[in-house]
Amino acid sequence: MPVITIQDESCASEARILPEVGFNLFHFSTRVAGQLVDVIEADADFELGKTSPSRCGIPILFPFPNRIDQGQYTWEGKKYTIPQSKNGDHAIHGFCLDRPWRVIEQGDNFVTGEFQLSKDAADRLEFWPADFIIQCTYLLKGSTLKSRFTFINPDSKPLPWGFGTHAYFKIPLTQNSSREHAVVYVPAYRQWPIENFIPTGETIPVPEHADLTKGRYFTTLKIDDVLTDVRAGEDSLDCTIVDEAAGIEMVQACDKRFRELVVYKPADRDAICMEPYTCPTDAINLEAKGISCGWETLAPGESVNTWIDMRVNPIIA
């Protein structure tokens, strides 16, 4: 499958994107403080299309992140059923992470892809109340990977939506360190309890095993939780991996419209996912029950923008 490579030679930064599989950015490396930092985890044969699209790189989740209970929901009086995941009882991760995107603009250090439901996955149009367009631009600037997203409603009907990304971060960040020296920080203070992967509808204080507000060593984590009450700084919501031995940190900084985070540690590899969502799992059904959770609607012709940056910095003592 054709791979697009973008670069910023000032920091030896490089990213690789696979448009044929959800416009997935599956490699981002840069050089900081004389060290090569390899940020994103992916299987060696991912670019050959032999790995699940949700298992590697940065899957893009739209028009809903995570699961919809049994793949069923009602919108404006009409019942919809989305085919369930092959590995579970629910619909999962939207409609565009496993289909080809179109590249609409490209330069040495950036690339923009576009996906339209009616054009690029017309067989799925019946499962959603309206057509949609999502555009994603990846831009390398120094040791930062910038992601810019635009969501457009080209339809004559309202577009319900939620959005998230599912980046897999490598642990450790450099070859000069080890997994024992990686610390994960996430500013989330409450949790959505789940049953069979679906939120019950209440939130509770974040339990000890999922409390990353003061940092937890990677090797002590066993986590796959939907967290909320995320507390952003003045300009952004920041989640951080600190590689103490290498003296390097990776900060995932997000637009403050992201109000949930799924934190997931795969059992079979040294990686951690810190997934920013605009709404929790099964949000379309939670909203129908009167539970306000960030589910949004775009009127016909409207658009909205958001962003996520990944910055690699030396730790300054």
Secondary structure as the mmCIF struct_conf table of DSSP 4:
data_model
#
loop_
_struct_conf.conf_type_id
_struct_conf.id
_struct_conf.beg_label_comp_id
_struct_conf.beg_label_asym_id
_struct_conf.beg_label_seq_id
_struct_conf.end_label_comp_id
_struct_conf.end_label_asym_id
_struct_conf.end_label_seq_id
STRN STRN1 ILE A 4 ASP A 8
HELX_RH_3T_P HELX_RH_3T_P1 GLU A 9 CYS A 11
TURN_TY1_P TURN_TY1_P1 ALA A 12 ALA A 12
STRN STRN2 SER A 13 LEU A 18
TURN_TY1_P TURN_TY1_P2 PRO A 19 PHE A 23
STRN STRN3 ASN A 24 VAL A 32
TURN_TY1_P TURN_TY1_P3 ALA A 33 GLY A 34
STRN STRN4 GLN A 35 ASP A 38
STRN STRN5 ILE A 40 ILE A 40
TURN_TY1_P TURN_TY1_P4 ALA A 44 ASP A 45
HELX_RH_3T_P HELX_RH_3T_P2 PHE A 46 LEU A 48
TURN_TY1_P TURN_TY1_P5 GLY A 49 GLY A 49
BEND BEND1 THR A 51 THR A 51
TURN_TY1_P TURN_TY1_P6 PRO A 53 SER A 54
BEND BEND2 ARG A 55 GLY A 57
STRN STRN6 ILE A 60 LEU A 61
STRN STRN7 PHE A 62 PHE A 62
BEND BEND3 PRO A 63 PHE A 64
BEND BEND4 ASN A 66 ASN A 66
STRN STRN8 ARG A 67 ILE A 68
HELX_RH_3T_P HELX_RH_3T_P3 ASP A 69 GLY A 71
STRN STRN9 GLN A 72 TRP A 75
TURN_TY1_P TURN_TY1_P7 GLU A 76 GLY A 77
STRN STRN10 LYS A 78 THR A 81
HELX_LH_PP_P HELX_LH_PP_P1 ILE A 82 SER A 85
TURN_TY1_P TURN_TY1_P8 LYS A 86 ASN A 87
BEND BEND5 GLY A 88 HIS A 90
STRN STRN11 ALA A 91 ILE A 92
BEND BEND6 HIS A 93 HIS A 93
STRN STRN12 GLY A 94 GLY A 94
BEND BEND7 PHE A 95 ARG A 99
STRN STRN13 ARG A 102 GLN A 106
BEND BEND8 ASP A 108 ASN A 109
STRN STRN14 PHE A 110 GLN A 116
HELX_RH_AL_P HELX_RH_AL_P1 LEU A 117 ASP A 120
HELX_RH_3T_P HELX_RH_3T_P4 ALA A 122 PHE A 127
BEND BEND9 TRP A 128 ALA A 130
STRN STRN15 ILE A 133 LYS A 141
TURN_TY1_P TURN_TY1_P9 GLY A 142 SER A 143
STRN STRN16 THR A 144 ILE A 152
BEND BEND10 ASP A 155 LYS A 157
STRN STRN17 LEU A 159 TRP A 161
STRN STRN18 GLY A 164 THR A 165
STRN STRN19 TYR A 168 LYS A 170
BEND BEND11 ILE A 171 THR A 174
TURN_TY1_P TURN_TY1_P10 GLN A 175 ASN A 176
BEND BEND12 SER A 177 SER A 177
HELX_RH_3T_P HELX_RH_3T_P5 ARG A 179 HIS A 181
STRN STRN20 ALA A 182 TYR A 185
STRN STRN21 ALA A 188 TRP A 192
STRN STRN22 ILE A 194 GLU A 195
TURN_TY1_P TURN_TY1_P11 ASN A 196 PHE A 197
STRN STRN23 ILE A 198 PRO A 199
BEND BEND13 GLY A 201 GLY A 201
STRN STRN24 ILE A 204 PRO A 205
HELX_LH_PP_P HELX_LH_PP_P2 VAL A 206 PRO A 207
HELX_RH_3T_P HELX_RH_3T_P6 GLU A 208 ALA A 210
TURN_TY1_P TURN_TY1_P12 THR A 213 LYS A 214
STRN STRN25 ARG A 216 TYR A 217
HELX_RH_3T_P HELX_RH_3T_P7 PHE A 218 THR A 220
STRN STRN26 ASP A 224 VAL A 230
BEND BEND14 GLU A 234 ASP A 235
STRN STRN27 LEU A 237 ASP A 243
TURN_TY1_P TURN_TY1_P13 GLU A 244 GLY A 247
STRN STRN28 ILE A 248 CYS A 254
TURN_TY1_P TURN_TY1_P14 LYS A 256 ARG A 257
STRN STRN29 GLU A 260 TYR A 264
TURN_TY1_P TURN_TY1_P15 ALA A 267 ASP A 268
BEND BEND15 ARG A 269 ASP A 270
STRN STRN30 ALA A 271 TYR A 277
BEND BEND16 THR A 278 CYS A 279
TURN_TY1_P TURN_TY1_P16 THR A 281 ASP A 282
HELX_RH_AL_P HELX_RH_AL_P2 ALA A 283 ALA A 288
TURN_TY1_P TURN_TY1_P17 LYS A 289 GLY A 290
STRN STRN31 GLU A 296 LEU A 298
TURN_TY1_P TURN_TY1_P18 PRO A 300 GLY A 301
STRN STRN32 SER A 303 PRO A 314
#
